Amino acid sequence: MCIAAAVKYYPKRVYLILVVIFVGYSTFYIPSIMTWMEQDDLTMLFDEGAKMQNLFVEESREFLGLMICIGVLVFYLVRTRKLGKA
């Protein structure tokens, strides 16, 4: 989708579909995010030593990656609206 935007092609419907899919997919990781938030050391999410020690760390990272993707897609949706393209 970023390549499409680079050539000024903004398929609004595709962006909307992907946002819905990514939001739906990210809901599966909410229990892992809650487990991470209950930990005493919240920095373990960004610690290289915590790799694959706890499933909730990996799933929380996946959740954050999905949030980045959703943010980029929403940015392009807003840009599509400002440019007046469908």
N, C-alpha and C positions, 0 to 999 in steps of 0.2 A: 504494500500500500504506500510505503514511503517512496518507492520508485515511481509509482503512478503519480504521486503528488509532485515529484521532481520534474516530471514532464507536463505538469499542470493539468492532469486528468484526475478529477475528484468524483469517483462513483459513490454518491451519497448513500444510496441504498446498500451498497456493499459495506460501507463504513458502519451503518446502523446495524446490519446483521452481525458483523464481527463484534461490535460492542456488546450486543445482547448475548452472543455466544460466550465471550470472554467473561462477562459479569456472571453468567450462569455457571461457568466452569470454576470461577474463583470462589463461589459459595461452598464448594466442596472442601476448601482449605480453611474455612473459618474456624473449625475446631482446633486446628494446628496453630493458628494465630492466637487464639484464646489461651492455649497451653503455653505458648511462648511468652505472652503478656503476664502470665502468672509466675514466671521464673524470677528468681532473685537477680540473676545476671542477664540483663537484656542484651548485652553486647555479644553474647554467644552467637547471635544470628550473623554477625559480621566477622567472626573469628575463624580463621583458616583451620584451626585445630578442632573445630566442632563439626567438621564435615562428616556426614554419615554416622555420627555417634547417636543422634536422635532424629527420628523421622520427622518430628515437628519442626526442626530447624530447616530441613530440606523443603518441606511443604510450605513453610513460611516464606522462604526465599522464592519459591515458585509463585506464591500469591503476590509478592511484591513485584515480580517480573510481569505478571498479568496486569497489575495496576499501572505499570509503566506503559504497557501496550494500550490499555484503555485510555490513558491520558493522551497518548499520541493520536489515537483515533478520534477522540473528542476534539482535540486541537484542529484536526483536519476537517471535522464536521463544522466547527465554528468558522473556519476559513472558507469552507464551501458556502456557508450562509452569507458571509460578508462579500464574497465574489458574485453571489447571485446565481450560482450554477446548480444544476440539478443532479 
